[in-house]
Amino acid sequence: MRIDCIGGGSLGLLLSARLARLPVCIRLITRTAEQARFVSTDGLALYEAGDNRESTTPGRVRLDCISFERYLEEADSDPLTADWVLLTVKQKDVDDRMLQTLRLRVGSGTAVCCFQNGLGHMERLSRVIDSAKLYTAVTTEGARRISKTEVRHTGLGFTWVGQEAGSAAPSPDKQEELVRVLCLAGFSAGASTTMDTVIWSKLVMNTVINPVTAILELPNGALLQSSDALSLMKRLYEEAAGLAEVLGVALDGDLWDRLLGVCRATAENRSSMLQDLERGRRTELEWLNGSLLKLAGQSNIPLPAHETVYRLVKIKEELRTGGEANRAGGATDV
């Protein structure tokens, strides 16, 4: 099996490091040529949950790694087509160049599995890729990139794989194929026939946990130690769950308890939104809380807690990126 993993961030490195231990042909595609050179030369080091970086020396796995520019340049000349493309970049990176590249790279036997948080990317991808070839994955695995070639598995989770409602001619066998590979790589994974519910459940979790960790600059587990943080999280949860109900999305009754369980299981993890702010990068705020606010606005439903945390994160994002978010057209009308 040939697998291309696009994205050299936390999740991309975690998946690639685990998959490289299997008898599959895994290729990692990174944003920069510099990271591709480092990975090609040094391999990937994976620190499992609980490992001490100072006292643990994990074996490095070797794998093919190229830059995204080269991946795009070779799209016409490369005769090898992947069985699977795992798309682990963030929402903001599913842009026109990415769509063009995937249109050229996805062959007749290729399937694409998208690991993005939030809403909107599947609609954009379906413009250039047959929906029958598009799968979505929702994972609660925790990971943090330590360096260009090192990643820490910060929390065990579960990964659901499936297709959104309305996909053309879905292939259960193809879906099960990826689930089997993920399980062989040591992940807990399963197929789902109700991905809309799974996607919304993860969306609710992300819109509750991520902005609060970003505002307070705390790891996930620390939220459970503050009654005020928990009270804010519960307000955010109730607003998001109420919106889902109005939109006809059925959420599981134990979702709040599961959300708290994710905080405990990924206690050391610093959310991707917090990591982006720490590194002066744009966050996924627009596709998380921003997407809820847009949907709520269309239905005239107030989400005051979400609007407040949206504004607070937006302020921090603008200050730390030098206004990049606004120049890139990131502001949402709420």
VEXDREN-2710 file (C-alpha; in Angstrom, 1 decimal):
% VEXDREN-2710
k/r/px/py/pz
1/MET/0.0/0.0/0.0
2/ARG/1.2/3.5/-0.9
3/ILE/0.2/6.3/1.4
4/ASP/1.0/10.0/1.1
5/CYS/0.6/12.1/4.2
6/ILE/0.4/15.8/3.5
7/GLY/1.3/17.9/6.5
8/GLY/4.4/18.0/8.7
9/GLY/2.7/19.3/11.8
10/SER/1.9/17.4/15.0
11/LEU/-0.7/15.0/13.6
12/GLY/1.1/14.4/10.3
13/LEU/4.3/13.5/12.1
14/LEU/2.5/11.2/14.6
15/LEU/0.7/9.3/11.8
16/SER/3.8/9.1/9.6
17/ALA/6.0/7.9/12.4
18/ARG/3.6/5.1/13.3
19/LEU/2.8/4.1/9.7
20/ALA/6.5/4.0/8.8
21/ARG/6.9/1.0/11.1
22/LEU/4.5/-1.0/8.9
23/PRO/5.2/-2.8/5.6
24/VAL/3.6/0.1/3.7
25/CYS/5.1/2.8/1.4
26/ILE/4.6/6.0/3.4
27/ARG/5.7/9.4/2.0
28/LEU/5.5/12.6/4.1
29/ILE/4.9/15.9/2.3
30/THR/6.0/18.9/4.3
31/ARG/5.3/22.6/3.8
32/THR/9.0/23.5/3.7
33/ALA/12.0/22.0/1.9
34/GLU/14.0/22.5/5.0
35/GLN/11.8/20.2/7.1
36/ALA/11.8/17.6/4.2
37/ARG/15.7/17.6/4.2
38/PHE/15.8/17.1/8.0
39/VAL/13.3/14.2/7.9
40/SER/15.0/12.6/4.9
41/THR/18.4/12.8/6.7
42/ASP/17.4/12.1/10.3
43/GLY/14.1/10.2/10.1
44/LEU/11.3/10.8/12.6
45/ALA/11.5/10.3/16.4
46/LEU/8.3/9.6/18.3
47/TYR/8.0/10.0/22.0
48/GLU/5.0/8.1/23.3
49/ALA/2.8/9.4/26.1
50/GLY/4.8/9.3/29.3
51/ASP/8.2/9.2/27.7
52/ASN/10.8/11.6/29.2
53/ARG/12.5/13.4/26.4
54/GLU/15.7/13.8/28.4
55/SER/16.0/10.2/29.5
56/THR/14.3/8.4/26.5
57/THR/16.0/7.9/23.2
58/PRO/13.4/6.6/20.8
59/GLY/14.5/4.8/17.6
60/ARG/14.1/6.9/14.5
61/VAL/12.1/5.6/11.6
62/ARG/13.1/6.3/8.1
63/LEU/10.7/7.3/5.4
64/ASP/10.5/9.2/2.1
65/CYS/9.9/12.9/2.6
66/ILE/9.5/15.7/0.1
67/SER/8.4/19.3/0.1
68/PHE/4.9/20.4/-1.0
69/GLU/6.5/22.4/-3.8
70/ARG/8.1/19.3/-5.2
71/TYR/5.0/17.3/-4.7
72/LEU/3.1/19.9/-6.8
73/GLU/5.9/20.1/-9.5
74/GLU/6.0/16.3/-9.9
75/ALA/2.2/15.9/-10.1
76/ASP/2.3/15.6/-13.9
77/SER/5.4/13.4/-14.2
78/ASP/5.1/11.1/-11.2
79/PRO/3.5/7.8/-12.5
80/LEU/3.0/6.4/-9.0
81/THR/-0.4/7.2/-7.5
82/ALA/-1.1/6.7/-3.8
83/ASP/-3.8/4.4/-2.6
84/TRP/-4.5/6.9/0.2
85/VAL/-3.8/10.6/0.7
86/LEU/-4.0/11.6/4.4
87/LEU/-4.6/15.3/4.5
88/THR/-3.4/16.6/7.9
89/VAL/-2.9/20.3/7.2
90/LYS/-5.0/22.9/8.9
91/GLN/-8.2/24.4/7.4
92/LYS/-6.4/27.5/6.3
93/ASP/-4.0/25.4/4.2
94/VAL/-6.8/23.8/2.2
95/ASP/-6.5/26.6/-0.4
96/ASP/-6.5/26.8/-4.1
97/ARG/-3.0/25.5/-4.5
98/MET/-3.8/22.5/-2.3
99/LEU/-7.0/21.8/-4.3
100/GLN/-5.0/22.1/-7.6
101/THR/-2.4/19.6/-6.3
102/LEU/-4.9/17.1/-5.1
103/ARG/-6.9/17.3/-8.4
104/LEU/-3.7/16.3/-10.2
105/ARG/-2.5/13.7/-7.6
106/VAL/-5.8/11.8/-7.0
107/GLY/-5.9/8.9/-9.4
108/SER/-8.7/6.5/-10.2
109/GLY/-7.7/4.2/-7.3
110/THR/-6.9/7.0/-4.8
111/ALA/-8.9/7.9/-1.8
112/VAL/-8.4/11.1/0.3
113/CYS/-9.0/11.1/4.1
114/CYS/-9.3/14.5/5.7
115/PHE/-8.3/15.1/9.3
116/GLN/-9.2/18.8/9.5
117/ASN/-11.1/20.4/12.4
118/GLY/-14.1/22.5/11.8
119/LEU/-16.4/22.9/8.8
120/GLY/-16.0/23.9/5.2
121/HIS/-13.1/21.9/3.9
122/MET/-15.1/19.0/2.6
123/GLU/-17.3/21.3/0.5
124/ARG/-14.2/22.9/-1.1
125/LEU/-12.5/19.5/-1.7
126/SER/-15.6/18.1/-3.4
127/ARG/-15.3/20.7/-6.1
128/VAL/-12.2/19.0/-7.5
129/ILE/-12.5/15.4/-6.1
130/ASP/-15.3/12.9/-6.6
131/SER/-17.2/12.7/-3.3
132/ALA/-17.0/8.9/-3.5
133/LYS/-13.2/9.2/-3.0
134/LEU/-13.5/11.7/0.0
135/TYR/-13.4/10.4/3.5
136/THR/-13.2/12.2/6.7
137/ALA/-11.5/11.3/10.0
138/VAL/-12.2/12.6/13.4
139/THR/-9.5/11.9/16.0
140/THR/-9.0/12.6/19.7
141/GLU/-5.4/11.6/19.6
142/GLY/-3.2/14.2/21.2
143/ALA/0.1/15.2/19.6
144/ARG/2.7/18.0/19.8
145/ARG/5.5/18.7/17.4
146/ILE/8.7/19.2/19.3
147/SER/11.0/19.9/16.4
148/LYS/11.0/19.4/12.6
149/THR/11.7/15.7/13.2
150/GLU/10.3/15.0/16.6
151/VAL/6.8/14.5/17.9
152/ARG/5.3/13.7/21.2
153/HIS/2.1/11.6/21.5
154/THR/0.5/13.5/24.3
155/GLY/-2.7/11.6/24.8
156/LEU/-4.4/8.4/23.7
157/GLY/-7.6/8.8/21.8
158/PHE/-9.9/7.3/19.1
159/THR/-10.2/7.9/15.4
160/TRP/-13.4/7.5/13.5
161/VAL/-13.3/7.2/9.7
162/GLY/-16.2/7.5/7.3
163/GLN/-18.0/9.6/4.7
164/GLU/-20.4/12.5/5.1
165/ALA/-24.1/12.0/4.4
166/GLY/-24.8/12.3/0.7
167/SER/-21.5/11.0/-0.6
168/ALA/-21.7/9.3/-4.0
169/ALA/-21.3/5.5/-4.0
170/PRO/-19.4/5.1/-0.8
171/SER/-17.0/2.1/-0.5
172/PRO/-17.2/0.3/2.9
173/ASP/-14.3/-1.9/1.9
174/LYS/-12.0/1.1/1.3
175/GLN/-13.1/2.7/4.6
176/GLU/-12.3/-0.6/6.5
177/GLU/-9.0/-0.8/4.7
178/LEU/-7.8/2.5/6.3
179/VAL/-9.2/1.5/9.7
180/ARG/-7.2/-1.7/9.6
181/VAL/-4.0/0.1/8.7
182/LEU/-4.5/2.6/11.5
183/CYS/-5.2/-0.2/14.0
184/LEU/-2.0/-2.0/12.8
185/ALA/-0.1/1.2/13.4
186/GLY/-1.2/1.1/17.1
187/PHE/-4.1/3.5/17.0
188/SER/-7.6/2.8/18.2
189/ALA/-9.9/3.4/15.2
190/GLY/-13.2/2.4/13.8
191/ALA/-15.6/3.0/10.9
192/SER/-18.7/5.2/11.4
193/THR/-21.8/5.5/9.3
194/THR/-22.9/8.6/11.2
195/MET/-20.0/10.9/10.5
196/ASP/-22.1/14.1/10.6
197/THR/-22.7/13.4/14.3
198/VAL/-19.1/12.6/14.9
199/ILE/-17.9/15.7/13.1
200/TRP/-20.2/17.9/15.1
201/SER/-19.2/16.2/18.3
202/LYS/-15.6/17.0/17.6
203/LEU/-16.5/20.6/16.5
204/VAL/-18.3/21.2/19.8
205/MET/-15.3/19.9/21.8
206/ASN/-12.9/22.0/19.8
207/THR/-15.0/25.2/20.2
208/VAL/-15.2/24.6/23.9
209/ILE/-11.7/23.5/24.8
210/ASN/-9.5/25.3/22.3
211/PRO/-10.4/28.9/22.7
212/VAL/-10.4/28.7/26.5
213/THR/-6.9/27.1/26.5
214/ALA/-5.8/29.8/24.1
215/ILE/-7.2/32.7/26.2
216/LEU/-5.8/31.3/29.5
217/GLU/-2.6/29.9/27.9
218/LEU/-3.1/26.6/29.7
219/PRO/-2.8/22.9/28.7
220/ASN/-6.0/21.0/28.4
221/GLY/-5.9/19.3/31.8
222/ALA/-5.5/22.6/33.7
223/LEU/-9.0/23.7/32.7
224/LEU/-10.5/21.0/35.0
225/GLN/-8.8/22.6/38.0
226/SER/-10.7/25.9/37.7
227/SER/-14.4/26.1/38.6
228/ASP/-14.7/29.4/36.6
229/ALA/-13.1/27.8/33.5
230/LEU/-15.5/24.9/33.8
231/SER/-18.4/27.2/34.1
232/LEU/-17.4/29.1/30.9
233/MET/-16.8/25.8/29.1
234/LYS/-20.3/24.6/30.1
235/ARG/-21.8/27.8/28.7
236/LEU/-20.0/27.3/25.5
237/TYR/-21.1/23.7/25.3
238/GLU/-24.8/24.5/26.0
239/GLU/-24.8/27.2/23.3
240/ALA/-23.2/24.9/20.7
241/ALA/-25.4/21.9/21.6
242/GLY/-28.5/24.2/21.3
243/LEU/-27.4/25.3/17.9
244/ALA/-26.9/21.7/16.8
245/GLU/-30.4/20.8/17.9
246/VAL/-31.9/23.6/15.9
247/LEU/-30.0/22.5/12.9
248/GLY/-31.2/18.9/13.3
249/VAL/-27.8/17.5/14.3
250/ALA/-28.2/14.7/16.9
251/LEU/-25.4/14.8/19.5
252/ASP/-24.8/12.0/22.0
253/GLY/-26.2/12.6/25.4
254/ASP/-22.9/12.0/27.1
255/LEU/-20.9/14.4/25.0
256/TRP/-20.2/16.8/27.9
257/ASP/-18.7/13.9/30.0
258/ARG/-16.7/12.8/27.0
259/LEU/-15.4/16.4/26.6
260/LEU/-14.2/16.4/30.1
261/GLY/-12.6/12.9/29.5
262/VAL/-10.7/14.3/26.5
263/CYS/-9.3/17.1/28.8
264/ARG/-8.1/14.4/31.3
265/ALA/-6.8/12.1/28.6
266/THR/-4.8/14.9/26.9
267/ALA/-4.0/16.8/30.1
268/GLU/-0.5/17.7/29.0
269/ASN/-1.5/18.7/25.5
270/ARG/-1.5/22.4/24.5
271/SER/-4.3/22.8/22.0
272/SER/-3.5/23.6/18.4
273/MET/-5.1/27.0/18.8
274/LEU/-2.8/27.8/21.7
275/GLN/0.3/26.5/19.9
276/ASP/-0.6/28.7/16.9
277/LEU/-0.8/31.8/19.1
278/GLU/2.4/30.9/20.8
279/ARG/4.1/30.7/17.4
280/GLY/2.6/33.8/16.0
281/ARG/0.5/32.0/13.4
282/ARG/-3.2/32.3/12.4
283/THR/-5.4/29.9/14.3
284/GLU/-8.4/27.8/13.1
285/LEU/-10.7/30.1/15.0
286/GLU/-12.7/31.0/11.8
287/TRP/-13.5/27.4/11.0
288/LEU/-14.3/26.5/14.7
289/ASN/-16.1/29.2/16.7
290/GLY/-16.4/31.4/13.6
291/SER/-18.3/28.6/11.7
292/LEU/-20.8/28.3/14.6
293/LEU/-21.3/32.0/14.7
294/LYS/-22.0/32.1/11.0
295/LEU/-24.5/29.3/11.2
296/ALA/-26.1/30.9/14.3
297/GLY/-26.4/34.2/12.5
298/GLN/-28.2/32.5/9.6
299/SER/-30.8/31.2/12.1
300/ASN/-30.9/34.4/14.3
301/ILE/-29.7/32.4/17.3
302/PRO/-27.5/34.4/19.8
303/LEU/-24.3/32.7/21.0
304/PRO/-23.0/35.3/23.4
305/ALA/-20.3/33.1/25.1
306/HIS/-18.9/32.0/21.7
307/GLU/-19.0/35.6/20.4
308/THR/-17.0/36.7/23.5
309/VAL/-14.3/34.1/23.3
310/TYR/-14.1/34.6/19.5
311/ARG/-13.4/38.3/20.0
312/LEU/-10.8/37.6/22.7
313/VAL/-8.9/35.0/20.7
314/LYS/-9.1/37.3/17.6
315/ILE/-7.5/40.1/19.6
316/LYS/-4.6/37.9/20.7
317/GLU/-4.3/36.5/17.1
318/GLU/-4.1/40.0/15.6
319/LEU/-1.5/41.2/18.2
320/ARG/0.7/38.1/17.8
321/THR/0.5/37.9/14.0
322/GLY/0.9/41.7/13.4
323/GLY/-2.6/41.9/11.9
324/GLU/-2.0/39.1/9.5
325/ALA/-5.4/37.6/10.2
326/ASN/-7.2/40.7/9.2
327/ARG/-5.1/41.3/6.1
328/ALA/-5.8/37.7/5.0
329/GLY/-9.5/38.4/5.3
330/GLY/-10.0/36.3/8.4
331/ALA/-12.5/38.5/10.2
332/THR/-15.9/37.1/10.6
333/ASP/-19.0/39.2/10.7
334/VAL/-20.9/38.2/13.8
END
